[in-house]
Amino acid sequence: MSRELKFLYDEEADVLYVSLGHPEYTDYAEVNDDLILRLDPETKDIVGFTIIDFLAHFSRPESRLRIPLAASFQPLVDVKELVMA
């Protein structure tokens, strides 16, 4: 399974979908009315999340949605190749 982070924003519905790899059938856990975690049906690992009313949460600094996830970044290429001297 690809571990590439994918984003899809549905402007009409104001929903942001974030997935590790291609979105597939998943189980889900509702954190609150606006945040849904998508879980691998076998391992129960988090494989994505959905933010409903995305712009309402992120268009104003005083309006925030807490997402209970930690992230780490692993470069696909040698970082030295990306840095311009």
PyMOL Python script that loads the backbone (N, CA, C, O; Angstrom):
from pymol import cmd

cmd.read_pdbstr("""\
ATOM      1  N   MET A   1       0.841  -1.178   0.000  1.00  0.00           N
ATOM      2  CA  MET A   1       0.000   0.000   0.000  1.00  0.00           C
ATOM      3  C   MET A   1       0.887   1.243   0.000  1.00  0.00           C
ATOM      4  O   MET A   1       1.847   1.324   0.766  1.00  0.00           O
ATOM      5  N   SER A   2       0.574   2.182  -0.835  1.00  0.00           N
ATOM      6  CA  SER A   2       1.302   3.446  -0.884  1.00  0.00           C
ATOM      7  C   SER A   2       1.056   4.234   0.393  1.00  0.00           C
ATOM      8  O   SER A   2      -0.071   4.282   0.887  1.00  0.00           O
ATOM      9  N   ARG A   3       2.091   4.847   0.923  1.00  0.00           N
ATOM     10  CA  ARG A   3       1.948   5.660   2.133  1.00  0.00           C
ATOM     11  C   ARG A   3       1.973   7.153   1.799  1.00  0.00           C
ATOM     12  O   ARG A   3       2.167   7.991   2.679  1.00  0.00           O
ATOM     13  N   GLU A   4       1.774   7.474   0.515  1.00  0.00           N
ATOM     14  CA  GLU A   4       1.750   8.868   0.091  1.00  0.00           C
ATOM     15  C   GLU A   4       0.500   9.546   0.641  1.00  0.00           C
ATOM     16  O   GLU A   4      -0.602   9.005   0.549  1.00  0.00           O
ATOM     17  N   LEU A   5       0.680  10.724   1.209  1.00  0.00           N
ATOM     18  CA  LEU A   5      -0.433  11.474   1.771  1.00  0.00           C
ATOM     19  C   LEU A   5      -1.206  12.136   0.647  1.00  0.00           C
ATOM     20  O   LEU A   5      -0.625  12.853  -0.168  1.00  0.00           O
ATOM     21  N   LYS A   6      -2.505  11.906   0.594  1.00  0.00           N
ATOM     22  CA  LYS A   6      -3.355  12.457  -0.461  1.00  0.00           C
ATOM     23  C   LYS A   6      -4.432  13.340   0.164  1.00  0.00           C
ATOM     24  O   LYS A   6      -5.021  13.003   1.191  1.00  0.00           O
ATOM     25  N   PHE A   7      -4.670  14.477  -0.484  1.00  0.00           N
ATOM     26  CA  PHE A   7      -5.679  15.423  -0.029  1.00  0.00           C
ATOM     27  C   PHE A   7      -6.732  15.581  -1.115  1.00  0.00           C
ATOM     28  O   PHE A   7      -6.400  15.634  -2.299  1.00  0.00           O
ATOM     29  N   LEU A   8      -7.987  15.655  -0.724  1.00  0.00           N
ATOM     30  CA  LEU A   8      -9.076  15.958  -1.653  1.00  0.00           C
ATOM     31  C   LEU A   8     -10.016  16.914  -0.932  1.00  0.00           C
ATOM     32  O   LEU A   8     -10.516  16.609   0.150  1.00  0.00           O
ATOM     33  N   TYR A   9     -10.251  18.067  -1.538  1.00  0.00           N
ATOM     34  CA  TYR A   9     -11.164  19.038  -0.945  1.00  0.00           C
ATOM     35  C   TYR A   9     -12.403  19.139  -1.817  1.00  0.00           C
ATOM     36  O   TYR A   9     -12.301  19.413  -3.013  1.00  0.00           O
ATOM     37  N   ASP A  10     -13.568  18.919  -1.229  1.00  0.00           N
ATOM     38  CA  ASP A  10     -14.847  19.070  -1.913  1.00  0.00           C
ATOM     39  C   ASP A  10     -15.379  20.454  -1.559  1.00  0.00           C
ATOM     40  O   ASP A  10     -15.936  20.662  -0.481  1.00  0.00           O
ATOM     41  N   GLU A  11     -15.200  21.399  -2.485  1.00  0.00           N
ATOM     42  CA  GLU A  11     -15.565  22.792  -2.220  1.00  0.00           C
ATOM     43  C   GLU A  11     -17.062  22.952  -1.990  1.00  0.00           C
ATOM     44  O   GLU A  11     -17.478  23.705  -1.110  1.00  0.00           O
ATOM     45  N   GLU A  12     -17.868  22.252  -2.769  1.00  0.00           N
ATOM     46  CA  GLU A  12     -19.320  22.383  -2.636  1.00  0.00           C
ATOM     47  C   GLU A  12     -19.807  21.934  -1.261  1.00  0.00           C
ATOM     48  O   GLU A  12     -20.679  22.571  -0.669  1.00  0.00           O
ATOM     49  N   ALA A  13     -19.247  20.844  -0.757  1.00  0.00           N
ATOM     50  CA  ALA A  13     -19.649  20.316   0.553  1.00  0.00           C
ATOM     51  C   ALA A  13     -18.807  20.884   1.695  1.00  0.00           C
ATOM     52  O   ALA A  13     -19.153  20.703   2.862  1.00  0.00           O
ATOM     53  N   ASP A  14     -17.706  21.569   1.374  1.00  0.00           N
ATOM     54  CA  ASP A  14     -16.745  22.089   2.356  1.00  0.00           C
ATOM     55  C   ASP A  14     -16.220  20.971   3.255  1.00  0.00           C
ATOM     56  O   ASP A  14     -16.282  21.045   4.482  1.00  0.00           O
ATOM     57  N   VAL A  15     -15.696  19.930   2.592  1.00  0.00           N
ATOM     58  CA  VAL A  15     -15.171  18.764   3.298  1.00  0.00           C
ATOM     59  C   VAL A  15     -13.769  18.474   2.779  1.00  0.00           C
ATOM     60  O   VAL A  15     -13.541  18.445   1.570  1.00  0.00           O
ATOM     61  N   LEU A  16     -12.830  18.259   3.703  1.00  0.00           N
ATOM     62  CA  LEU A  16     -11.466  17.875   3.351  1.00  0.00           C
ATOM     63  C   LEU A  16     -11.263  16.409   3.706  1.00  0.00           C
ATOM     64  O   LEU A  16     -11.539  15.982   4.827  1.00  0.00           O
ATOM     65  N   TYR A  17     -10.775  15.642   2.727  1.00  0.00           N
ATOM     66  CA  TYR A  17     -10.449  14.234   2.922  1.00  0.00           C
ATOM     67  C   TYR A  17      -8.934  14.094   2.856  1.00  0.00           C
ATOM     68  O   TYR A  17      -8.304  14.581   1.917  1.00  0.00           O
ATOM     69  N   VAL A  18      -8.349  13.433   3.844  1.00  0.00           N
ATOM     70  CA  VAL A  18      -6.908  13.182   3.861  1.00  0.00           C
ATOM     71  C   VAL A  18      -6.722  11.675   4.035  1.00  0.00           C
ATOM     72  O   VAL A  18      -7.301  11.064   4.932  1.00  0.00           O
ATOM     73  N   SER A  19      -5.900  11.088   3.154  1.00  0.00           N
ATOM     74  CA  SER A  19      -5.691   9.638   3.188  1.00  0.00           C
ATOM     75  C   SER A  19      -4.225   9.299   2.999  1.00  0.00           C
ATOM     76  O   SER A  19      -3.492  10.009   2.312  1.00  0.00           O
ATOM     77  N   LEU A  20      -3.814   8.216   3.612  1.00  0.00           N
ATOM     78  CA  LEU A  20      -2.518   7.620   3.323  1.00  0.00           C
ATOM     79  C   LEU A  20      -2.742   6.661   2.171  1.00  0.00           C
ATOM     80  O   LEU A  20      -3.392   5.629   2.337  1.00  0.00           O
ATOM     81  N   GLY A  21      -2.213   6.990   1.011  1.00  0.00           N
ATOM     82  CA  GLY A  21      -2.438   6.171  -0.165  1.00  0.00           C
ATOM     83  C   GLY A  21      -3.811   6.405  -0.746  1.00  0.00           C
ATOM     84  O   GLY A  21      -4.516   7.337  -0.360  1.00  0.00           O
ATOM     85  N   HIS A  22      -4.183   5.551  -1.676  1.00  0.00           N
ATOM     86  CA  HIS A  22      -5.482   5.674  -2.338  1.00  0.00           C
ATOM     87  C   HIS A  22      -6.595   5.353  -1.349  1.00  0.00           C
ATOM     88  O   HIS A  22      -6.546   4.313  -0.692  1.00  0.00           O
ATOM     89  N   PRO A  23      -7.597   6.220  -1.226  1.00  0.00           N
ATOM     90  CA  PRO A  23      -8.700   5.937  -0.288  1.00  0.00           C
ATOM     91  C   PRO A  23      -9.407   4.627  -0.661  1.00  0.00           C
ATOM     92  O   PRO A  23      -9.734   4.396  -1.825  1.00  0.00           O
ATOM     93  N   GLU A  24      -9.628   3.803   0.314  1.00  0.00           N
ATOM     94  CA  GLU A  24     -10.294   2.525   0.112  1.00  0.00           C
ATOM     95  C   GLU A  24     -11.369   2.378   1.175  1.00  0.00           C
ATOM     96  O   GLU A  24     -11.545   3.259   2.016  1.00  0.00           O
ATOM     97  N   TYR A  25     -12.088   1.258   1.137  1.00  0.00           N
ATOM     98  CA  TYR A  25     -13.096   0.998   2.157  1.00  0.00           C
ATOM     99  C   TYR A  25     -12.427   0.969   3.526  1.00  0.00           C
ATOM    100  O   TYR A  25     -11.395   0.321   3.701  1.00  0.00           O
ATOM    101  N   THR A  26     -13.003   1.659   4.483  1.00  0.00           N
ATOM    102  CA  THR A  26     -12.441   1.693   5.831  1.00  0.00           C
ATOM    103  C   THR A  26     -13.557   1.635   6.858  1.00  0.00           C
ATOM    104  O   THR A  26     -14.726   1.873   6.551  1.00  0.00           O
ATOM    105  N   ASP A  27     -13.172   1.316   8.077  1.00  0.00           N
ATOM    106  CA  ASP A  27     -14.038   1.538   9.223  1.00  0.00           C
ATOM    107  C   ASP A  27     -13.840   2.996   9.615  1.00  0.00           C
ATOM    108  O   ASP A  27     -12.938   3.655   9.096  1.00  0.00           O
ATOM    109  N   TYR A  28     -14.649   3.502  10.503  1.00  0.00           N
ATOM    110  CA  TYR A  28     -14.468   4.885  10.906  1.00  0.00           C
ATOM    111  C   TYR A  28     -14.812   5.074  12.377  1.00  0.00           C
ATOM    112  O   TYR A  28     -15.527   4.277  12.985  1.00  0.00           O
ATOM    113  N   ALA A  29     -14.274   6.160  12.924  1.00  0.00           N
ATOM    114  CA  ALA A  29     -14.573   6.553  14.299  1.00  0.00           C
ATOM    115  C   ALA A  29     -14.858   8.043  14.293  1.00  0.00           C
ATOM    116  O   ALA A  29     -14.030   8.835  13.843  1.00  0.00           O
ATOM    117  N   GLU A  30     -16.025   8.428  14.790  1.00  0.00           N
ATOM    118  CA  GLU A  30     -16.380   9.836  14.866  1.00  0.00           C
ATOM    119  C   GLU A  30     -15.771  10.427  16.136  1.00  0.00           C
ATOM    120  O   GLU A  30     -16.114  10.017  17.245  1.00  0.00           O
ATOM    121  N   VAL A  31     -14.869  11.390  15.965  1.00  0.00           N
ATOM    122  CA  VAL A  31     -14.247  12.060  17.103  1.00  0.00           C
ATOM    123  C   VAL A  31     -15.200  13.116  17.642  1.00  0.00           C
ATOM    124  O   VAL A  31     -15.362  13.260  18.854  1.00  0.00           O
ATOM    125  N   ASN A  32     -15.828  13.852  16.731  1.00  0.00           N
ATOM    126  CA  ASN A  32     -16.878  14.807  17.073  1.00  0.00           C
ATOM    127  C   ASN A  32     -17.712  15.024  15.818  1.00  0.00           C
ATOM    128  O   ASN A  32     -17.552  14.289  14.843  1.00  0.00           O
ATOM    129  N   ASP A  33     -18.603  16.023  15.818  1.00  0.00           N
ATOM    130  CA  ASP A  33     -19.490  16.237  14.675  1.00  0.00           C
ATOM    131  C   ASP A  33     -18.758  16.557  13.384  1.00  0.00           C
ATOM    132  O   ASP A  33     -19.287  16.307  12.301  1.00  0.00           O
ATOM    133  N   ASP A  34     -17.542  17.109  13.474  1.00  0.00           N
ATOM    134  CA  ASP A  34     -16.829  17.570  12.288  1.00  0.00           C
ATOM    135  C   ASP A  34     -15.560  16.801  11.963  1.00  0.00           C
ATOM    136  O   ASP A  34     -14.883  17.137  10.992  1.00  0.00           O
ATOM    137  N   LEU A  35     -15.216  15.791  12.732  1.00  0.00           N
ATOM    138  CA  LEU A  35     -13.984  15.049  12.498  1.00  0.00           C
ATOM    139  C   LEU A  35     -14.246  13.545  12.545  1.00  0.00           C
ATOM    140  O   LEU A  35     -14.758  13.013  13.530  1.00  0.00           O
ATOM    141  N   ILE A  36     -13.880  12.883  11.457  1.00  0.00           N
ATOM    142  CA  ILE A  36     -14.050  11.434  11.360  1.00  0.00           C
ATOM    143  C   ILE A  36     -12.692  10.823  11.030  1.00  0.00           C
ATOM    144  O   ILE A  36     -12.053  11.217  10.055  1.00  0.00           O
ATOM    145  N   LEU A  37     -12.255   9.869  11.835  1.00  0.00           N
ATOM    146  CA  LEU A  37     -11.017   9.131  11.561  1.00  0.00           C
ATOM    147  C   LEU A  37     -11.377   7.903  10.749  1.00  0.00           C
ATOM    148  O   LEU A  37     -12.361   7.228  11.050  1.00  0.00           O
ATOM    149  N   ARG A  38     -10.588   7.603   9.716  1.00  0.00           N
ATOM    150  CA  ARG A  38     -10.791   6.406   8.918  1.00  0.00           C
ATOM    151  C   ARG A  38      -9.750   5.375   9.342  1.00  0.00           C
ATOM    152  O   ARG A  38      -8.562   5.677   9.451  1.00  0.00           O
ATOM    153  N   LEU A  39     -10.220   4.155   9.578  1.00  0.00           N
ATOM    154  CA  LEU A  39      -9.387   3.097  10.154  1.00  0.00           C
ATOM    155  C   LEU A  39      -9.295   1.904   9.219  1.00  0.00           C
ATOM    156  O   LEU A  39     -10.271   1.523   8.573  1.00  0.00           O
ATOM    157  N   ASP A  40      -8.097   1.318   9.157  1.00  0.00           N
ATOM    158  CA  ASP A  40      -7.915   0.072   8.419  1.00  0.00           C
ATOM    159  C   ASP A  40      -8.799  -0.979   9.088  1.00  0.00           C
ATOM    160  O   ASP A  40      -8.712  -1.156  10.303  1.00  0.00           O
ATOM    161  N   PRO A  41      -9.652  -1.687   8.328  1.00  0.00           N
ATOM    162  CA  PRO A  41     -10.580  -2.636   8.949  1.00  0.00           C
ATOM    163  C   PRO A  41      -9.897  -3.796   9.666  1.00  0.00           C
ATOM    164  O   PRO A  41     -10.470  -4.367  10.594  1.00  0.00           O
ATOM    165  N   GLU A  42      -8.676  -4.155   9.251  1.00  0.00           N
ATOM    166  CA  GLU A  42      -7.989  -5.280   9.889  1.00  0.00           C
ATOM    167  C   GLU A  42      -7.134  -4.855  11.073  1.00  0.00           C
ATOM    168  O   GLU A  42      -7.206  -5.460  12.142  1.00  0.00           O
ATOM    169  N   THR A  43      -6.320  -3.810  10.885  1.00  0.00           N
ATOM    170  CA  THR A  43      -5.366  -3.418  11.922  1.00  0.00           C
ATOM    171  C   THR A  43      -5.899  -2.331  12.854  1.00  0.00           C
ATOM    172  O   THR A  43      -5.380  -2.135  13.953  1.00  0.00           O
ATOM    173  N   LYS A  44      -6.939  -1.627  12.405  1.00  0.00           N
ATOM    174  CA  LYS A  44      -7.509  -0.477  13.120  1.00  0.00           C
ATOM    175  C   LYS A  44      -6.538   0.699  13.181  1.00  0.00           C
ATOM    176  O   LYS A  44      -6.736   1.620  13.972  1.00  0.00           O
ATOM    177  N   ASP A  45      -5.478   0.680  12.346  1.00  0.00           N
ATOM    178  CA  ASP A  45      -4.581   1.831  12.222  1.00  0.00           C
ATOM    179  C   ASP A  45      -5.327   2.960  11.518  1.00  0.00           C
ATOM    180  O   ASP A  45      -6.188   2.709  10.675  1.00  0.00           O
ATOM    181  N   ILE A  46      -4.998   4.193  11.863  1.00  0.00           N
ATOM    182  CA  ILE A  46      -5.593   5.339  11.197  1.00  0.00           C
ATOM    183  C   ILE A  46      -4.982   5.446   9.801  1.00  0.00           C
ATOM    184  O   ILE A  46      -3.761   5.506   9.657  1.00  0.00           O
ATOM    185  N   VAL A  47      -5.834   5.470   8.776  1.00  0.00           N
ATOM    186  CA  VAL A  47      -5.372   5.573   7.396  1.00  0.00           C
ATOM    187  C   VAL A  47      -5.878   6.857   6.731  1.00  0.00           C
ATOM    188  O   VAL A  47      -5.623   7.093   5.550  1.00  0.00           O
ATOM    189  N   GLY A  48      -6.586   7.673   7.488  1.00  0.00           N
ATOM    190  CA  GLY A  48      -7.055   8.937   6.943  1.00  0.00           C
ATOM    191  C   GLY A  48      -8.018   9.606   7.900  1.00  0.00           C
ATOM    192  O   GLY A  48      -8.379   9.064   8.944  1.00  0.00           O
ATOM    193  N   PHE A  49      -8.418  10.797   7.509  1.00  0.00           N
ATOM    194  CA  PHE A  49      -9.439  11.494   8.288  1.00  0.00           C
ATOM    195  C   PHE A  49     -10.213  12.433   7.382  1.00  0.00           C
ATOM    196  O   PHE A  49      -9.757  12.807   6.301  1.00  0.00           O
ATOM    197  N   THR A  50     -11.389  12.801   7.850  1.00  0.00           N
ATOM    198  CA  THR A  50     -12.288  13.694   7.120  1.00  0.00           C
ATOM    199  C   THR A  50     -12.641  14.849   8.036  1.00  0.00           C
ATOM    200  O   THR A  50     -13.011  14.645   9.192  1.00  0.00           O
ATOM    201  N   ILE A  51     -12.525  16.069   7.516  1.00  0.00           N
ATOM    202  CA  ILE A  51     -12.916  17.262   8.267  1.00  0.00           C
ATOM    203  C   ILE A  51     -14.114  17.883   7.568  1.00  0.00           C
ATOM    204  O   ILE A  51     -14.013  18.337   6.428  1.00  0.00           O
ATOM    205  N   ILE A  52     -15.237  17.899   8.250  1.00  0.00           N
ATOM    206  CA  ILE A  52     -16.470  18.489   7.737  1.00  0.00           C
ATOM    207  C   ILE A  52     -16.486  19.963   8.131  1.00  0.00           C
ATOM    208  O   ILE A  52     -16.014  20.324   9.209  1.00  0.00           O
ATOM    209  N   ASP A  53     -17.025  20.811   7.265  1.00  0.00           N
ATOM    210  CA  ASP A  53     -17.016  22.276   7.478  1.00  0.00           C
ATOM    211  C   ASP A  53     -15.582  22.775   7.632  1.00  0.00           C
ATOM    212  O   ASP A  53     -15.272  23.536   8.548  1.00  0.00           O
ATOM    213  N   PHE A  54     -14.721  22.339   6.729  1.00  0.00           N
ATOM    214  CA  PHE A  54     -13.296  22.647   6.787  1.00  0.00           C
ATOM    215  C   PHE A  54     -13.017  24.142   6.906  1.00  0.00           C
ATOM    216  O   PHE A  54     -12.290  24.561   7.806  1.00  0.00           O
ATOM    217  N   LEU A  55     -13.580  24.948   6.019  1.00  0.00           N
ATOM    218  CA  LEU A  55     -13.279  26.387   6.042  1.00  0.00           C
ATOM    219  C   LEU A  55     -13.765  27.057   7.321  1.00  0.00           C
ATOM    220  O   LEU A  55     -13.147  28.015   7.786  1.00  0.00           O
ATOM    221  N   ALA A  56     -14.844  26.577   7.886  1.00  0.00           N
ATOM    222  CA  ALA A  56     -15.333  27.140   9.146  1.00  0.00           C
ATOM    223  C   ALA A  56     -14.311  26.954  10.266  1.00  0.00           C
ATOM    224  O   ALA A  56     -14.234  27.766  11.188  1.00  0.00           O
ATOM    225  N   HIS A  57     -13.538  25.891  10.177  1.00  0.00           N
ATOM    226  CA  HIS A  57     -12.540  25.613  11.214  1.00  0.00           C
ATOM    227  C   HIS A  57     -11.204  26.305  10.970  1.00  0.00           C
ATOM    228  O   HIS A  57     -10.491  26.624  11.922  1.00  0.00           O
ATOM    229  N   PHE A  58     -10.858  26.540   9.713  1.00  0.00           N
ATOM    230  CA  PHE A  58      -9.506  26.992   9.421  1.00  0.00           C
ATOM    231  C   PHE A  58      -9.413  28.337   8.719  1.00  0.00           C
ATOM    232  O   PHE A  58      -8.310  28.768   8.383  1.00  0.00           O
ATOM    233  N   SER A  59     -10.516  29.006   8.490  1.00  0.00           N
ATOM    234  CA  SER A  59     -10.445  30.310   7.821  1.00  0.00           C
ATOM    235  C   SER A  59     -10.248  31.452   8.809  1.00  0.00           C
ATOM    236  O   SER A  59      -9.868  32.554   8.412  1.00  0.00           O
ATOM    237  N   ARG A  60     -10.500  31.205  10.083  1.00  0.00           N
ATOM    238  CA  ARG A  60     -10.303  32.233  11.115  1.00  0.00           C
ATOM    239  C   ARG A  60      -9.369  31.689  12.189  1.00  0.00           C
ATOM    240  O   ARG A  60      -9.538  30.547  12.619  1.00  0.00           O
ATOM    241  N   PRO A  61      -8.384  32.477  12.637  1.00  0.00           N
ATOM    242  CA  PRO A  61      -7.434  31.983  13.651  1.00  0.00           C
ATOM    243  C   PRO A  61      -8.100  31.544  14.951  1.00  0.00           C
ATOM    244  O   PRO A  61      -7.606  30.635  15.618  1.00  0.00           O
ATOM    245  N   GLU A  62      -9.211  32.174  15.319  1.00  0.00           N
ATOM    246  CA  GLU A  62      -9.848  31.832  16.600  1.00  0.00           C
ATOM    247  C   GLU A  62     -10.717  30.578  16.507  1.00  0.00           C
ATOM    248  O   GLU A  62     -11.191  30.082  17.529  1.00  0.00           O
ATOM    249  N   SER A  63     -10.929  30.067  15.316  1.00  0.00           N
ATOM    250  CA  SER A  63     -11.751  28.883  15.120  1.00  0.00           C
ATOM    251  C   SER A  63     -10.846  27.716  14.749  1.00  0.00           C
ATOM    252  O   SER A  63     -10.290  27.681  13.651  1.00  0.00           O
ATOM    253  N   ARG A  64     -10.700  26.763  15.662  1.00  0.00           N
ATOM    254  CA  ARG A  64      -9.774  25.648  15.426  1.00  0.00           C
ATOM    255  C   ARG A  64     -10.452  24.318  15.711  1.00  0.00           C
ATOM    256  O   ARG A  64     -11.404  24.233  16.487  1.00  0.00           O
ATOM    257  N   LEU A  65      -9.941  23.296  15.068  1.00  0.00           N
ATOM    258  CA  LEU A  65     -10.397  21.937  15.287  1.00  0.00           C
ATOM    259  C   LEU A  65      -9.184  21.124  15.703  1.00  0.00           C
ATOM    260  O   LEU A  65      -8.200  21.057  14.967  1.00  0.00           O
ATOM    261  N   ARG A  66      -9.242  20.512  16.862  1.00  0.00           N
ATOM    262  CA  ARG A  66      -8.112  19.708  17.328  1.00  0.00           C
ATOM    263  C   ARG A  66      -8.211  18.319  16.702  1.00  0.00           C
ATOM    264  O   ARG A  66      -9.242  17.652  16.793  1.00  0.00           O
ATOM    265  N   ILE A  67      -7.111  17.894  16.059  1.00  0.00           N
ATOM    266  CA  ILE A  67      -7.049  16.580  15.431  1.00  0.00           C
ATOM    267  C   ILE A  67      -6.069  15.736  16.232  1.00  0.00           C
ATOM    268  O   ILE A  67      -4.879  16.048  16.264  1.00  0.00           O
ATOM    269  N   PRO A  68      -6.541  14.674  16.880  1.00  0.00           N
ATOM    270  CA  PRO A  68      -5.687  13.896  17.788  1.00  0.00           C
ATOM    271  C   PRO A  68      -4.746  12.946  17.054  1.00  0.00           C
ATOM    272  O   PRO A  68      -4.821  11.729  17.222  1.00  0.00           O
ATOM    273  N   LEU A  69      -3.862  13.515  16.240  1.00  0.00           N
ATOM    274  CA  LEU A  69      -2.916  12.708  15.467  1.00  0.00           C
ATOM    275  C   LEU A  69      -1.529  13.311  15.575  1.00  0.00           C
ATOM    276  O   LEU A  69      -1.380  14.518  15.765  1.00  0.00           O
ATOM    277  N   ALA A  70      -0.536  12.484  15.456  1.00  0.00           N
ATOM    278  CA  ALA A  70       0.849  12.942  15.354  1.00  0.00           C
ATOM    279  C   ALA A  70       1.325  12.568  13.955  1.00  0.00           C
ATOM    280  O   ALA A  70       0.860  11.589  13.371  1.00  0.00           O
ATOM    281  N   ALA A  71       2.242  13.346  13.431  1.00  0.00           N
ATOM    282  CA  ALA A  71       2.752  13.072  12.087  1.00  0.00           C
ATOM    283  C   ALA A  71       4.268  13.072  12.106  1.00  0.00           C
ATOM    284  O   ALA A  71       4.899  13.719  12.941  1.00  0.00           O
ATOM    285  N   SER A  72       4.829  12.342  11.178  1.00  0.00           N
ATOM    286  CA  SER A  72       6.270  12.401  10.968  1.00  0.00           C
ATOM    287  C   SER A  72       6.484  12.398   9.462  1.00  0.00           C
ATOM    288  O   SER A  72       5.666  11.878   8.703  1.00  0.00           O
ATOM    289  N   PHE A  73       7.586  12.980   9.051  1.00  0.00           N
ATOM    290  CA  PHE A  73       7.887  13.080   7.635  1.00  0.00           C
ATOM    291  C   PHE A  73       9.144  12.288   7.333  1.00  0.00           C
ATOM    292  O   PHE A  73      10.142  12.382   8.049  1.00  0.00           O
ATOM    293  N   GLN A  74       9.084  11.512   6.272  1.00  0.00           N
ATOM    294  CA  GLN A  74      10.211  10.712   5.840  1.00  0.00           C
ATOM    295  C   GLN A  74      10.469  11.063   4.380  1.00  0.00           C
ATOM    296  O   GLN A  74       9.618  10.802   3.530  1.00  0.00           O
ATOM    297  N   PRO A  75      11.618  11.645   4.070  1.00  0.00           N
ATOM    298  CA  PRO A  75      11.868  12.062   2.692  1.00  0.00           C
ATOM    299  C   PRO A  75      11.974  10.862   1.752  1.00  0.00           C
ATOM    300  O   PRO A  75      12.499   9.808   2.111  1.00  0.00           O
ATOM    301  N   LEU A  76      11.458  11.057   0.537  1.00  0.00           N
ATOM    302  CA  LEU A  76      11.547  10.014  -0.485  1.00  0.00           C
ATOM    303  C   LEU A  76      12.842  10.120  -1.272  1.00  0.00           C
ATOM    304  O   LEU A  76      13.225   9.191  -1.982  1.00  0.00           O
ATOM    305  N   VAL A  77      13.522  11.270  -1.140  1.00  0.00           N
ATOM    306  CA  VAL A  77      14.813  11.485  -1.781  1.00  0.00           C
ATOM    307  C   VAL A  77      15.759  12.057  -0.733  1.00  0.00           C
ATOM    308  O   VAL A  77      15.326  12.513   0.325  1.00  0.00           O
ATOM    309  N   ASP A  78      17.036  12.029  -1.033  1.00  0.00           N
ATOM    310  CA  ASP A  78      18.029  12.601  -0.137  1.00  0.00           C
ATOM    311  C   ASP A  78      17.761  14.103   0.002  1.00  0.00           C
ATOM    312  O   ASP A  78      17.770  14.826  -0.994  1.00  0.00           O
ATOM    313  N   VAL A  79      17.527  14.567   1.204  1.00  0.00           N
ATOM    314  CA  VAL A  79      17.187  15.969   1.440  1.00  0.00           C
ATOM    315  C   VAL A  79      18.290  16.900   0.925  1.00  0.00           C
ATOM    316  O   VAL A  79      18.000  18.022   0.511  1.00  0.00           O
ATOM    317  N   LYS A  80      19.529  16.456   0.946  1.00  0.00           N
ATOM    318  CA  LYS A  80      20.637  17.286   0.459  1.00  0.00           C
ATOM    319  C   LYS A  80      20.445  17.649  -1.010  1.00  0.00           C
ATOM    320  O   LYS A  80      20.898  18.705  -1.449  1.00  0.00           O
ATOM    321  N   GLU A  81      19.778  16.785  -1.774  1.00  0.00           N
ATOM    322  CA  GLU A  81      19.522  17.069  -3.181  1.00  0.00           C
ATOM    323  C   GLU A  81      18.521  18.210  -3.342  1.00  0.00           C
ATOM    324  O   GLU A  81      18.514  18.881  -4.374  1.00  0.00           O
ATOM    325  N   LEU A  82      17.683  18.436  -2.343  1.00  0.00           N
ATOM    326  CA  LEU A  82      16.647  19.456  -2.435  1.00  0.00           C
ATOM    327  C   LEU A  82      17.131  20.834  -1.968  1.00  0.00           C
ATOM    328  O   LEU A  82      16.551  21.857  -2.332  1.00  0.00           O
ATOM    329  N   VAL A  83      18.179  20.851  -1.172  1.00  0.00           N
ATOM    330  CA  VAL A  83      18.671  22.105  -0.613  1.00  0.00           C
ATOM    331  C   VAL A  83      19.580  22.784  -1.638  1.00  0.00           C
ATOM    332  O   VAL A  83      20.540  22.192  -2.132  1.00  0.00           O
ATOM    333  N   MET A  84      19.256  24.028  -1.941  1.00  0.00           N
ATOM    334  CA  MET A  84      20.079  24.771  -2.887  1.00  0.00           C
ATOM    335  C   MET A  84      21.229  25.428  -2.139  1.00  0.00           C
ATOM    336  O   MET A  84      21.025  26.041  -1.091  1.00  0.00           O
ATOM    337  N   ALA A  85      22.421  25.303  -2.668  1.00  0.00           N
ATOM    338  CA  ALA A  85      23.611  25.855  -2.013  1.00  0.00           C
ATOM    339  C   ALA A  85      23.675  27.355  -2.170  1.00  0.00           C
ATOM    340  O   ALA A  85      24.611  27.987  -1.680  1.00  0.00           O
TER     341      ALA A  85
END
""", "prot")
cmd.dss("prot")
cmd.show_as("cartoon", "prot")
cmd.util.cbc("prot")
cmd.orient("prot")
